[in-house]
C-alpha cells in the first residue's frame, strides 16, 4: 500500500489485489474491543455508577453499530475502491481516513486484548485458536502506520528504536 496523492478532497492510496483483500478482511473484524472494556470510572464510589456505566455501554454499542454499517457500506460501494492499472486505488476523504484509523485501532486493540495483553516485544504464544488475532494485530498496525504516515505522523513506539 502506498500513497499516490494527497489533495483537498483527501488521499488516494494504491493497493495490489492481495493488499486490498487483507485490508477488507481486517476491517470486517470490526468491532473487536468489547463494550464492557470501556469503564466510565475505575471507582464504584460515584453515585449511580452502575446506571451510568450501562448508559455508556449502550451509547458505545450504538456508535459501533453505526460504524459497522459504515464498514459494510465501504466494502460494497465503488466510491472508495476503484480498479486501476496497477491494482486498486483507495480514495479516502479526511473524514473517511479518520474513521478508518478508528476502526483499525479497534481491531488492533481488540486483537491485543484477545491475545491476553502481551507486552512488546514479547510475542504471544500462537495456537490455532488465537492465530487470527495475531494476524489481525499485525495487519491493523501495518495499515494504521501507512495511513498515519500519509498524514505525516510517525507512530513508532520507543521500543522499536
QUIJO-V525161 format. One record per pair of residues at least 24 apart in sequence whose C-alpha atoms are under 7 Angstrom apart, sorted by the first residue. I is the first residue (numbers start at 0). J is the second residue. Records with the same first field share a line. If there is no record, write none. Layout:
I: J  J
This chain:
2: 149
8: 92
9: 91  92  93
10: 90  91  92
11: 88  89  90  91
12: 88  89  90
13: 86  87  88  89
14: 86  87  88
15: 85  86  87
16: 86  87
23: 74
25: 135  138  139
26: 102  103
28: 106
29: 67  102  105  106
30: 63  105  106
31: 105  106  109  110
32: 105  108  109
34: 59  60
100: 143
103: 139  143
104: 139
106: 135  136  139
107: 135  136  139  140
110: 135  136
111: 136
